[in-house]
Structure formats: C-alpha cells, structure tokens
Amino acid sequence: MTGPDDAREPRMADGFVHRGRNVTRLEAFVDAAFAFAVTLLVISIDAIPDSREALVLALKAVPSFAVCFAMIAMFWAAHARWSRRYGFDDTASTVLSLLLVFVVLVYVYPLRLQFGVFFAWVTDGWLPSPMRVESAGDVGFMFLVYGLAFAMMSLCMAGLYLHAWRRRAQLGLDRNERAGTVAEITMYGFFVAVAAVSIALAAWAPSHAPQLVGIAGMVYALLMLTGVVESRARRRALARDVGA
C-alpha cells in the first residue's frame, strides 16, 4: 500500500493510482474462490450427457449459466478493481474479503435456481426449470434467499470502499479519487436498498397478496439506474470536495 507520493505513480484508466500492483495472497485466494464458484455452477449438472436428448437438455441450461456467470464475474471484477485502487492487505480488508467469498459460495445455488426458474417461466417451460415451483410461497422464498445473498455481497463491497474512505489520508487520495470512492459507496448502498425492497416484498406478498410476489423479482430492474446513481454521487462529491 502506497502513501501520499501516489501523485507520481502510474494511474489506471479510471483515474485511480494503481496501488495494488503486487498481487497479495488475499487477492489470489479471492480469485481462486470466485473461480471455484463458477465451477460449482457447471458441475451442479446432475450427470454428463450420454445421449443427444440429454445433451440438448444440458445445453438448454446455458442461458441461465451465462447470466449466473455474469453476476459472479461482476462481483469478482468489483473486488479486483478495489484491490488495484487501494492495495490493502490488513485485517479489515481480509475479514470483509473472506466474508464476500463465503457469501459468494453460498450464493451460487440460489443464483442458479433464480435464473433457471426465470428462463423456464419466460420460455413457457421450453427451457428446463431446476426447481419445482408450486406456490407463491415457493417464489417468495426463492426471492428472499437470493435477496439476502445479493444484499450481503453488496454490503461487503460497500464495507471495503468505506474502509478505504476512512483511510483516505493515509492513502493520499486526490479529489477525483475521493469522489470516486464516495460514488462506489453510494452505488453499493443503492444495491442494498433495492435488495431490501425485494426482501420485504418476498416476505410479505405470499401471505398477504400472492399475486404480487413476482414484483419482488421485478424490483431488480431498478439496478438499471445504477449508472445514474453513481454519476450523481460523483458529481455531488466533486462539487463539495468531501473528505478534503
């Protein structure tokens, strides 16, 4: 981890000094754990296809696997970006990173079930569903587990950026880096808020309004506003030059 002399150090495309040029054992472990999580998505298929029909059935799982892969890759890239920006290898970053890894490994199966059921629904059963959904309660439980995992992963990333923010003086963050850090904290806070709304709906709807349980999944469409939330937070932070 480098200090106030970072102004003379090479910068990445996002304007941050590349403080994490040396890959730590923690970062290597996180990379390996994310790779293992992706492997779990693949090997969770019951058996190797032994016929044309079985192969076609296995290939029908590709759309849900692609989305699951993208979601896991998104959080892996987020952690890798955080590591490059700040280069931390202390107790707080270790605890938060290991917690992120733990949740990712738990997150794999809810993620696969979530998108498997979704693609089965939108294709009217042409793509196979990995889970029997027999009631609104089943749907609500699925969204509840997914939402808790998504919120926990987002909280881990928010915690990592908050840790960097508290150490901004030691890191020697400049004005743009401070604004970028605030924007990241705001963005992951937004993720948690969206997940919280989904969790609340998933817990409430099955018992009180079963016909509305699907809204718990539709809420995640709000994540399309992530770019707007991040850019506005960055502009406000630059205007106020917080943390100077």
KAZIQUI-V611899 format. One record per residue. N is the residue number from 1. RES is the residue in one letter. SS is DSSP state (helix for helix, strand for strand, loop for the rest). NEAR is the number of other C-alpha atoms within 12 Angstrom. Layout:
N;RES;SS;NEAR
N;RES;SS;NEAR
This chain:
1;M;loop;27
2;T;loop;28
3;G;loop;23
4;P;helix;18
5;D;helix;17
6;D;helix;27
7;A;helix;21
8;R;helix;15
9;E;loop;19
10;P;loop;19
11;R;strand;21
12;M;loop;17
13;A;loop;11
14;D;loop;17
15;G;loop;23
16;F;loop;32
17;V;strand;35
18;H;loop;32
19;R;loop;35
20;G;loop;30
21;R;loop;23
22;N;loop;19
23;V;loop;21
24;T;loop;22
25;R;helix;18
26;L;helix;29
27;E;helix;33
28;A;helix;22
29;F;helix;22
30;V;helix;34
31;D;helix;29
32;A;helix;19
33;A;helix;29
34;F;helix;37
35;A;helix;24
36;F;helix;25
37;A;helix;34
38;V;helix;31
39;T;helix;20
40;L;helix;25
41;L;helix;35
42;V;helix;25
43;I;helix;17
44;S;loop;20
45;I;loop;22
46;D;loop;15
47;A;loop;13
48;I;loop;17
49;P;loop;14
50;D;loop;12
51;S;loop;11
52;R;helix;11
53;E;helix;12
54;A;helix;17
55;L;helix;16
56;V;helix;17
57;L;helix;24
58;A;helix;27
59;L;helix;21
60;K;loop;24
61;A;loop;32
62;V;helix;23
63;P;helix;25
64;S;helix;34
65;F;helix;36
66;A;helix;22
67;V;helix;24
68;C;helix;33
69;F;helix;30
70;A;helix;20
71;M;helix;28
72;I;helix;39
73;A;helix;25
74;M;helix;20
75;F;helix;35
76;W;helix;33
77;A;helix;21
78;A;helix;30
79;H;helix;40
80;A;helix;31
81;R;helix;30
82;W;helix;39
83;S;helix;37
84;R;helix;31
85;R;helix;40
86;Y;helix;42
87;G;loop;35
88;F;loop;40
89;D;loop;29
90;D;loop;21
91;T;helix;13
92;A;helix;21
93;S;helix;31
94;T;helix;27
95;V;helix;21
96;L;helix;31
97;S;helix;43
98;L;helix;30
99;L;helix;26
100;L;helix;39
101;V;helix;35
102;F;helix;23
103;V;helix;34
104;V;helix;42
105;L;helix;29
106;V;helix;28
107;Y;helix;35
108;V;helix;39
109;Y;helix;32
110;P;helix;30
111;L;helix;39
112;R;helix;40
113;L;helix;33
114;Q;helix;39
115;F;helix;35
116;G;helix;34
117;V;helix;33
118;F;helix;34
119;F;helix;28
120;A;helix;24
121;W;helix;22
122;V;helix;16
123;T;loop;15
124;D;loop;12
125;G;loop;18
126;W;loop;18
127;L;loop;24
128;P;loop;28
129;S;loop;27
130;P;loop;29
131;M;loop;24
132;R;loop;20
133;V;loop;20
134;E;loop;12
135;S;loop;18
136;A;helix;27
137;G;helix;26
138;D;helix;25
139;V;helix;38
140;G;helix;35
141;F;helix;32
142;M;helix;39
143;F;helix;42
144;L;helix;33
145;V;helix;33
146;Y;helix;34
147;G;helix;37
148;L;helix;32
149;A;helix;35
150;F;helix;40
151;A;helix;33
152;M;helix;32
153;M;helix;39
154;S;helix;40
155;L;helix;34
156;C;helix;36
157;M;helix;43
158;A;helix;34
159;G;helix;34
160;L;helix;41
161;Y;helix;40
162;L;helix;29
163;H;helix;33
164;A;helix;37
165;W;helix;32
166;R;helix;21
167;R;loop;26
168;R;helix;32
169;A;helix;21
170;Q;helix;19
171;L;helix;29
172;G;loop;30
173;L;loop;35
174;D;loop;29
175;R;helix;25
176;N;helix;29
177;E;helix;37
178;R;helix;39
179;A;helix;34
180;G;helix;37
181;T;helix;44
182;V;helix;39
183;A;helix;32
184;E;helix;39
185;I;helix;35
186;T;helix;32
187;M;helix;34
188;Y;helix;35
189;G;helix;31
190;F;helix;31
191;F;helix;37
192;V;helix;32
193;A;helix;26
194;V;helix;31
195;A;helix;35
196;A;helix;30
197;V;helix;28
198;S;helix;39
199;I;helix;35
200;A;helix;25
201;L;helix;35
202;A;helix;37
203;A;helix;31
204;W;helix;26
205;A;helix;29
206;P;helix;27
207;S;helix;19
208;H;helix;15
209;A;loop;18
210;P;helix;21
211;Q;helix;19
212;L;helix;23
213;V;loop;31
214;G;loop;32
215;I;helix;28
216;A;helix;37
217;G;helix;34
218;M;helix;21
219;V;helix;27
220;Y;helix;28
221;A;helix;16
222;L;helix;22
223;L;helix;23
224;M;helix;16
225;L;helix;17
226;T;helix;25
227;G;helix;19
228;V;helix;17
229;V;helix;24
230;E;helix;27
231;S;helix;21
232;R;helix;21
233;A;helix;29
234;R;helix;28
235;R;helix;22
236;R;helix;20
237;A;helix;26
238;L;helix;23
239;A;helix;16
240;R;helix;16
241;D;loop;21
242;V;loop;24
243;G;loop;24
244;A;loop;18
